[in-house]
Amino acid sequence: MNPCDLDSGASRIVRGLKDLNAVWEEASEQWNDSVSEAVHKRYVEPIGPVVKSTLDAVGRMRQLLQQAQRDLED
């Protein structure tokens, strides 16, 4: 990952969220009670919006870096 390569990190975040959701689905087949629901609501559910916000910020940062690079090339 070079200093301005935000896509590699963003891809790792997306893959991590997909992995988390897959593992949670698998675990919830065996662990399905009020405690698992509480864990899901407290720890798993909040991650989705945070990841989306993070990826949006990465997209904005990518645009700013690309514009800065274009400006420096002029």
KOLMI-756867 format. One line per field, with one value per atom (N, C-alpha, C): residue number from 1; chain; atom name; x, y, z. Coordinates in Angstrom, 1 decimal, decimal comma. Example, Ala and Ser with C-alpha at 12.3 -4.5 7.8 and 13.67 -1.06 7.14 Angstrom:
residues 2
seq: c(1_1_1_2_2_2)
mol: c(A_A_A_A_A_A)
atom: c(N_CA_C_N_CA_C)
east: c(13,2_12,3_13,2_12,8_13,7_12,9)
north: c(-5,7_-4,5_-3,3_-2,2_-1,1_0,0)
up: c(7,8_7,8_7,8_7,1_7,1_7,9)
end
This chain:
residues 74
seq: c(1_1_1_2_2_2_3_3_3_4_4_4_5_5_5_6_6_6_7_7_7_8_8_8_9_9_9_10_10_10_11_11_11_12_12_12_13_13_13_14_14_14_15_15_15_16_16_16_17_17_17_18_18_18_19_19_19_20_20_20_21_21_21_22_22_22_23_23_23_24_24_24_25_25_25_26_26_26_27_27_27_28_28_28_29_29_29_30_30_30_31_31_31_32_32_32_33_33_33_34_34_34_35_35_35_36_36_36_37_37_37_38_38_38_39_39_39_40_40_40_41_41_41_42_42_42_43_43_43_44_44_44_45_45_45_46_46_46_47_47_47_48_48_48_49_49_49_50_50_50_51_51_51_52_52_52_53_53_53_54_54_54_55_55_55_56_56_56_57_57_57_58_58_58_59_59_59_60_60_60_61_61_61_62_62_62_63_63_63_64_64_64_65_65_65_66_66_66_67_67_67_68_68_68_69_69_69_70_70_70_71_71_71_72_72_72_73_73_73_74_74_74)
mol: c(A_A_A_A_A_A_A_A_A_A_A_A_A_A_A_A_A_A_A_A_A_A_A_A_A_A_A_A_A_A_A_A_A_A_A_A_A_A_A_A_A_A_A_A_A_A_A_A_A_A_A_A_A_A_A_A_A_A_A_A_A_A_A_A_A_A_A_A_A_A_A_A_A_A_A_A_A_A_A_A_A_A_A_A_A_A_A_A_A_A_A_A_A_A_A_A_A_A_A_A_A_A_A_A_A_A_A_A_A_A_A_A_A_A_A_A_A_A_A_A_A_A_A_A_A_A_A_A_A_A_A_A_A_A_A_A_A_A_A_A_A_A_A_A_A_A_A_A_A_A_A_A_A_A_A_A_A_A_A_A_A_A_A_A_A_A_A_A_A_A_A_A_A_A_A_A_A_A_A_A_A_A_A_A_A_A_A_A_A_A_A_A_A_A_A_A_A_A_A_A_A_A_A_A_A_A_A_A_A_A_A_A_A_A_A_A_A_A_A_A_A_A)
atom: c(N_CA_C_N_CA_C_N_CA_C_N_CA_C_N_CA_C_N_CA_C_N_CA_C_N_CA_C_N_CA_C_N_CA_C_N_CA_C_N_CA_C_N_CA_C_N_CA_C_N_CA_C_N_CA_C_N_CA_C_N_CA_C_N_CA_C_N_CA_C_N_CA_C_N_CA_C_N_CA_C_N_CA_C_N_CA_C_N_CA_C_N_CA_C_N_CA_C_N_CA_C_N_CA_C_N_CA_C_N_CA_C_N_CA_C_N_CA_C_N_CA_C_N_CA_C_N_CA_C_N_CA_C_N_CA_C_N_CA_C_N_CA_C_N_CA_C_N_CA_C_N_CA_C_N_CA_C_N_CA_C_N_CA_C_N_CA_C_N_CA_C_N_CA_C_N_CA_C_N_CA_C_N_CA_C_N_CA_C_N_CA_C_N_CA_C_N_CA_C_N_CA_C_N_CA_C_N_CA_C_N_CA_C_N_CA_C_N_CA_C_N_CA_C_N_CA_C_N_CA_C_N_CA_C_N_CA_C_N_CA_C_N_CA_C_N_CA_C_N_CA_C_N_CA_C_N_CA_C)
east: c(0,8_0,0_0,9_0,8_1,6_0,9_1,6_1,0_-0,3_-0,6_-1,9_-2,9_-2,6_-3,5_-4,5_-5,6_-6,7_-7,6_-7,6_-8,4_-8,1_-6,8_-6,4_-7,0_-6,8_-7,3_-8,8_-9,5_-11,0_-11,4_-10,8_-11,1_-11,0_-9,9_-9,7_-10,9_-11,3_-12,4_-13,7_-14,0_-15,2_-15,1_-14,0_-13,8_-14,0_-13,4_-13,6_-15,0_-15,8_-17,2_-18,0_-17,7_-18,3_-18,0_-16,7_-16,3_-17,0_-17,1_-17,8_-19,2_-19,9_-21,3_-21,5_-20,6_-20,7_-20,5_-19,5_-19,2_-20,4_-20,9_-22,1_-23,3_-23,5_-24,6_-24,4_-23,2_-22,9_-23,1_-22,6_-22,7_-24,2_-24,9_-26,3_-27,2_-26,7_-27,5_-27,5_-26,4_-26,3_-26,6_-26,3_-26,4_-27,6_-28,7_-29,9_-30,8_-30,3_-31,1_-31,0_-31,6_-31,6_-30,2_-29,2_-27,9_-27,3_-27,5_-26,9_-27,6_-28,9_-29,5_-28,9_-28,7_-28,1_-26,7_-25,9_-24,5_-24,6_-25,5_-25,7_-26,1_-27,0_-27,5_-26,4_-25,6_-24,6_-23,3_-22,9_-21,6_-21,6_-22,5_-22,4_-23,2_-24,4_-25,2_-24,5_-24,0_-23,4_-22,2_-21,6_-20,4_-20,8_-21,9_-22,3_-22,3_-23,0_-23,0_-21,6_-20,8_-19,5_-18,6_-18,8_-18,0_-18,4_-19,8_-20,3_-19,7_-19,8_-19,3_-17,8_-17,0_-15,6_-15,3_-16,0_-15,8_-16,2_-17,2_-17,6_-16,4_-15,8_-14,7_-13,5_-13,3_-12,2_-12,4_-13,6_-13,9_-13,7_-14,1_-13,8_-12,3_-11,6_-10,2_-9,5_-9,9_-9,4_-9,5_-10,7_-11,0_-10,0_-9,9_-9,0_-7,5_-7,1_-5,7_-5,5_-6,5_-6,4_-6,4_-7,2_-7,2_-5,8_-5,3_-4,0_-2,9_-3,0_-2,0_-2,1_-3,3_-3,5_-3,0_-3,2_-2,8_-1,2_-0,6_0,9_1,5_0,8_1,3_1,1_0,3_0,1_1,2)
north: c(-1,2_0,0_1,2_2,0_3,2_4,3_5,4_6,4_7,0_7,0_7,6_6,5_5,2_4,1_3,9_4,5_4,4_3,2_2,7_1,6_0,3_0,0_-1,2_-1,3_-0,2_-0,2_-0,3_0,4_0,4_-1,0_-1,7_-3,1_-4,0_-3,8_-4,6_-4,4_-3,2_-2,9_-3,6_-3,5_-4,1_-5,6_-6,2_-7,6_-8,0_-7,2_-7,5_-7,5_-6,5_-6,5_-7,7_-8,0_-9,2_-10,5_-10,6_-11,7_-11,8_-10,6_-10,5_-10,9_-10,4_-10,8_-12,3_-12,9_-14,3_-15,1_-14,8_-15,5_-15,3_-14,1_-13,9_-14,7_-14,8_-15,6_-17,1_-17,6_-18,9_-19,2_-18,2_-18,4_-18,3_-17,5_-17,3_-18,5_-19,4_-20,6_-21,5_-21,4_-22,2_-21,3_-20,0_-19,2_-18,2_-18,5_-17,7_-17,5_-16,6_-16,3_-14,8_-14,4_-13,0_-12,4_-13,2_-12,6_-12,4_-13,3_-13,1_-11,9_-11,7_-10,5_-9,3_-9,3_-8,1_-7,8_-8,9_-8,7_-8,2_-8,7_-8,3_-6,8_-6,4_-5,0_-4,1_-4,5_-3,6_-3,5_-4,7_-4,7_-4,9_-5,7_-6,0_-5,0_-4,7_-3,7_-2,3_-1,8_-0,4_-0,3_-1,5_-1,4_-1,0_-1,5_-1,2_0,3_1,1_2,6_3,2_2,7_3,3_3,0_1,7_1,4_2,2_2,4_3,2_4,6_5,2_6,6_6,6_5,6_5,6_5,5_4,6_4,5_5,7_6,4_7,7_8,7_8,7_9,6_9,3_8,0_7,5_8,0_7,9_8,4_9,9_10,7_12,1_12,4_11,7_11,9_11,5_10,4_10,0_11,1_11,8_12,9_14,0_14,4_15,5_15,2_14,0_13,6_13,6_13,2_13,2_14,6_15,5_16,9_17,5_17,2_17,8_17,3_16,0_15,5_16,2_16,4_17,1_18,5_19,2_20,6_20,6_19,7_19,6_19,4_18,6_18,3_19,5_20,4_21,6_22,6)
up: c(0,0_0,0_0,0_-1,1_-1,1_-0,2_0,1_1,0_0,6_-0,7_-1,2_-1,6_-1,3_-1,7_-0,6_-0,7_0,3_0,0_-1,3_-1,7_-1,0_-0,8_-0,2_1,2_2,0_3,3_3,4_2,5_2,4_2,0_1,1_0,8_2,0_2,7_3,9_4,9_5,1_6,0_5,5_4,3_3,7_3,9_3,6_3,7_5,2_6,1_7,5_8,0_7,5_7,9_7,3_6,1_5,5_6,3_6,7_7,5_8,8_9,5_10,7_10,6_9,6_9,4_9,1_8,3_8,0_9,3_10,1_11,3_12,3_12,3_13,2_12,8_11,5_11,0_11,4_11,2_11,6_13,1_13,9_15,4_15,8_15,1_15,6_15,3_14,4_14,2_15,5_16,3_17,5_18,8_18,7_19,8_19,5_20,0_19,6_20,9_21,8_23,0_23,2_24,4_24,7_24,8_25,3_25,4_24,0_23,1_21,8_21,1_21,3_20,8_21,3_22,6_23,3_22,7_22,6_22,0_20,6_19,8_18,4_18,4_19,2_19,2_19,7_20,7_21,3_20,5_19,9_19,3_17,8_17,3_15,8_15,0_15,4_14,6_14,4_15,5_15,3_14,3_14,0_13,2_11,7_11,2_9,8_9,5_10,3_10,0_10,2_11,1_11,3_10,1_9,5_8,4_7,2_7,0_5,9_6,0_7,2_7,3_7,0_7,5_7,2_5,7_5,0_3,6_2,8_3,3_2,7_2,9_4,1_4,3_3,5_3,3_2,5_1,0_0,6_-0,8_-0,9_0,1_0,0_0,1_0,9_1,0_-0,3_-0,9_-2,2_-3,3_-3,3_-4,2_-3,9_-2,7_-2,3_-2,7_-2,4_-2,8_-4,3_-5,1_-6,5_-7,0_-6,4_-6,8_-6,5_-5,3_-4,9_-5,9_-6,3_-7,2_-8,6_-9,0_-10,3_-10,2_-9,1_-8,9_-8,9_-8,3_-8,3_-9,6_-10,5_-11,8_-12,8_-12,4_-13,3_-13,2)
end
